[in-house]
Amino acid sequence: MKVIRDILSVFFRELKLIGEDHSLLLTLLIAPVLYLFFYGSIYSFKEEEKVKLAVVDDDQSSLSRMLTQQINNLQMVDVLLEPSVDKAQHLMYEGVCQGYLYIDKGLEQKVLTLQQGNVVLAVNAGRFLPSSDLIASVTKICLAVSAGVRMQYFEMKGLPEKTSLKEAMPVNLDYRPMFNDRSSYGAFLLPGLLMLILQQTLLLGLAGSVASERMKKNLVNWFSVTNDHIFHGIIGKGLFYFFLFACYALFALTINFSVFHLTLKGNAGTLMFLITLFLLSLIPMAMLIGSFFKSQLLCLQIMAFSSYPFFLITGYSWPFRMLPIFIQVISSLLPTTPFMQAYISVTQQGGTLSDNSATVIHLLGLVLLFSCLCYWRLKYLVIRSREYSILEHKFPVH
């Protein structure tokens, strides 16, 4: 009972400290919810719509007009008819349109005689989302139109409709995305982004709290609540952050997933178990990081700039196996790396714990590693703080 009472004493002490520290209060109680919706809203529609594409038709044939009409019928494309390539290029350079399609003269005649006909598609790759969607959509339409023309040619030669279809399309592509059903960048990015926001706000808050303890010389006071039981003090402080961010994670998986129309293909219980391990590894890691700072402001500044490096080296935006070996080693020491692998497996692929047993073991190993390092580091700081206090008491500085 005394152990539980000591842990709860540290728990409520942390609650009081956060209430008195406006920077931590803002970071822990407002920033997570605000960022979950703010960053999520950027990709709320997930796919580009009505991307302007200039079309220069020098052929002026029924085939070129049909090709232009079919492209304009796409939901994501808004066609602008332009008289010349120079005009279309100017509009692209000015940002009025995302690219242009040039249909050369004689296209229909070449296609009807089964010669190779070419169209030129130029896109502004400075914005990769609309440019990649444009390339995929226009290519699909061009292939479909050319197949239709070839089919008409074979029918005119007297072949039956089924035979003409086989001759026009000897290989039929059956494209079915296995997990990301709409093949959208937003549906891929948002689930991981939500968890990264929770991770960074937890690191900011908890590391900043430990740095504040050092800055205000309250380390001894922190652990005196538990009669110098370092591990109980760590549990008491960490328990507050665990419950707080477990609630945020549940909020993200229910409210944010619903608002942004994200899918959860796996079991919710499996996902919460993984998030529990993730939080248990992040909490001692945050305390360890914060223990190396004597300034709360400096700690918050450095942790704020760690978001992008963490995101880039965890293998979420770039295949993990393609990273340099030394980056892979560093990345493996971050809880984000195994968690993201298991998290995406469960949310987007319907994976189970048995499918992700290696990442679960990895996370458990990081929980143990950071817990031990955090314990030794804080024990060392407490002993040094007590020795310094004794020396200061014996030899006061005037």
N, C-alpha and C positions, 0 to 999 in steps of 0.2 A: 504493500500500500504506500509506503514511504517513497518508493521509486516512482510510482505513478503520480504522487503528489508533487514530487520534485519536477518531473517532466511537465506537468500541467502548470506549475509555477513559472517555468521558463516560457511555456506557450503563451500565457497571459502577459508575461513581461514583454514578449515580442510584440504582441498586439498593442500594448500601451506605447512602446517605442515607435511603432509605425504611425500611430495616431498623432504623435508629437513631431514626426519628421515629414514635412510636407512633400519633399522630393520622393521619398519612398511611398507615401500615400498615393501620389499621382501615378507613380510607376506601377504599383501593384493593384490598385483598385479601379483606375480609370483607363490607363494605357492598354491593358489586354483586350477589354471589350471594344474600345475605340479602334484599335488596330485590326482586330478580327473582322470588323465590318468595313473599315476604310480600305485596307489592302484587298479584301475579298471583292469589294465592289468594282475594282479595276477590271476584274475578269468575270464579272457577273453574267455577261452575255456569252462568254466563252468562245464564240465564233464571230468573225468579221461579217458585216452585212453592208450591202450597197457600196462596195468599193468601186470607185470611178475608174473606168478603163477606156482610154481613147482608142477608136477603131478607124483606121485609114483603109478604105476599100477602093483600090485601083482597078479591081476586076469588074465591079458593077454587074455581076451575073446573078442568076437565080441561086446558085450555090453559095456565093459569098454573102448574099442577103440572108439566106437561110442560116448560114453559120453565125452571122451577126445577131440574128433574132434569137437563136438558141442560146447564145452566150448572154444576151440581155435578159432572157427568161430566168437565168440563175438568180437565186435569192441574194447571193453575195455580190453580184456584179451590177453596176450601173453604167451602161455604155454611153460614151460621148462620141458622136460621129464627127470626124475632123477631115478637112480637105487634103492635108499634106502631112508627111512625116515630120517636117520641121516644126509645124504647129503642134503636133502631138508631143514631140520631144520637149518643146518649150513648156507645155502644160505640165509634163511630168517633172521637169526641173523646178517649176514654180510650186509644186506640191498640189496642184489642182486635181491631178489624177495620179494613180499609183503606178501606171504603166500604159503601154500602148500596144495594139495588135496591128500589124501591117499585112494586108492581103494583096499579094502581087498580081499584076495583070496576067491573064491567061490561066488562072488557077483552075477554073471549071473545065476548060478544054483539056488541060493536062490530066485532070482526074478522070474525065470521061474516056480518055484514050489509055488509061491505066499507066500514065507516066507519073513520075514523082512531082507532086506539087508542094510548094513550101509556103508557110506563113511564118512571120517573125513576131515573136512576143518579147517585149522588153519591159522589165519591171524594176521598180526602185527597191533594191534589197536593203536599204537603210531601215525599213520596217519589215522585219522578216515574217510577221504573222500574215498580213494581207498579201505580201508578195508570194509566199509559199502557197496560200490558198488559191490565188489567181492562177498560178502555174498549173496546179493540180486540176482545177475546174476547167480551164480553157483547153488543156491537153485532153481531158476526158471528152469534151464536146467535139473537138477536132477529130478524134478517133471514131466517135459515134457517127458523125456526119460522113466521114470518108468511107466507113463501112456501109452506110446506107447507099451511097453512090455506087460503090462496087457491086452491091446486091442488085441494084437496078440494072446495071450493065449485064450481069449474068442472066437476069430474067429476060432481057432483050435478046440475048443469044439463044433463048429457048429452054433454059434450065428451069426445073421446078423451083418453087419458093424455098423449100427446105434445103435443096441442094445449093441454091444460090446463097442462102444464109451461111452454109458451111464453107462455101468457097470464099465468101466475103470475110468471114470471121473464123478461120480454121482453129484458132485458139481462143476460147471464151474465158475471160478472167472472172473468177468468182471471188470478189473482195469482201471479206467479212472481218472487221476488227474484233479481236478476241476480248479485249477488256475495255478500252476507251471507245465506247460504241460510236461516238460522234467524231472521233479522231480530232478533238479540239485541244488546243494548248491550255486553255483555262481549266478544263476538267482534269488534265494531268497535273497542273501546277498547284491549284488551290488546296487540295487536301494536305500536301506537304507544307505549303506556306502557312496554313493555320497552325500546325504543330510547331513550326519554326518560330512563329510569333510568341507562342506560349513559352517555348524554351528561352528565348532571348529576354522576355520580361521577367521570367523567374531568375535568370542569371543576373540581370540588372538589379532586381530587388534584393535578392539574398546576398550576392557579393557586395552590394552597396551597404547592406545592413552590417555585415561583418567588418567591412572597412570603417564604418562609422563607430563600431565598438572599439577598434584600435585607435581611431582618431580622437575619440573622447576618453580614452584610457579606461574603458568599461569592461575589458576582458575578465579581469578578476571578479568584478561584480556579477558578470554573466554566470560564471561557474561557481561562485559562492552560493548561489541559489540551490545548487545540487550538491553542496558540501564537497566541491572540487571533484565530482565525478564527471570527467570530461565527456564521456560517451552519453550520459544522461542529458547533459547540457546541449549536445549536438542534436539528440533526438527531440528535445523540447522545442528548440528553435526550428528545426527542419519540419516538425509535425505541422506547424502553422502553415508553412508554404506547401506542404504536401496536400493538405485538405483544401487550401485555397485554389491551387492549380488543378487539382482533380476536379473541382467544380467547374473551373474554366474549360477543361478538356471535355467534360460532359456537355457543357453549354455549346461548345464548338461542334461536337458530333451530332447534336440534336438541332439546335436553332440554326447555326451557320450552314450545316449540310442541307437543311430544309430550305433556307432562304436562297442559297446559291445552287440548288438542285444538283447536289453531289450524291453519288451513289455509294452505298456501303454494301458490298457484295458478301462480306464475311460475317462472322459472328460478333455481335457487340460485346459479349463477355470476353472473348479472346482479345479484342482490341483494348478493352479496359485493363486487362491483365498486362498487356504490353506497355500501356501508358503508365501503369503503376511502377513497373520496372524502370521505365524511362525516367520518371520523377525521382525514384529512389537513387538513381545514378547521378542525376543532375544536381540534387541537393548537396551532397558532400563535395561535388566538384565545384559548385558555386561558393561554398564556404572556404574551400581550399584556395580558390582564386582570390576571394576577398581578403583572405588573411595576409596577402602579400602587399596590401595597400594601406598606407597610413592616411590617405586622403580619400574621402568618399566621392568627391567630385571627379578626381582623376580616375577612380575605379569605374564610375558610371560612364565617363567619356570613352575609356578604352573598351568596355564591354559593349557600348553602343556601336562601335565600329567593327566589332567582331562578327556581326550578323552575316555579311556577305562572304567573308572567308569560310565561316562554318558551313554556309549553304553550298559554296562551290566545291569544297573538298570532301563532302560527305557522299558523293556519288549519286546525288538525286538529279541534278541538272546535267551531269556528265557521267558516262559509265565508269564505275569505280575501277574496273580492271584496266581502263585506258589512262588512269592517272599515273604520274611517275611513282616509282617504288617508295621513295622517301615520303611523298605526300600520302600514299596509302598507309604507311606506318603511322604517321601523325593522325590521319583520319580515323584509324582503328582505335585510337585512344579516346575519341569523342563518342559519347553515348548516342549522338545523333545518327551516326553512320549505321550501326546495326538496327536501331529503332526504325529509321526511314525504310530500310529494306523490308522489315517485317510489316510495318505499317501500310506500305503500298501493296504488299502481297495480300493483306487482309481486306483493305478497303476496296481495291480495284480488281483483284484477281480471285477473291474468295478463299484465300489461303487459311490454313489452320495452324495451331501450335506445332503439330508434328511436321508441317511443311517448313516451319521456321525454327526448328529446334536449335540449329547452330547459332542463330542470332539471339535466341533466348539465353543460351549459355554465355554468349559474348556479353550481353547486358548484365547478367549475374556476376560475371568476372569484373566488370567495370564498377558495379556497386561495391564489391568487396575491396577493389583497389582504391577507389576514391575515399571510401569510408576509413580505411587504414591510414592513408596519407593525411586526410583531414584530422583524424584523431592525433596523430603524431605531431603534426604542425601546430595545432591549437594547444596541445599539452606543452610543447616547447615554448610557445608564446606566453602562456600563463605562468610557467615557472620563471621565465625571464622577467615578466612584469612584476612578479612578487619580489624577485631579487633586486630589481631596480627600485621598488618602493622601499625596501628595507635600507638600501644604501642611501636613498634620498632622505629617509627619516633620520639616519645616523649622521649624515653629512649634508644638512640642508644648504641649499644654494640661496644666497641673499643678493 
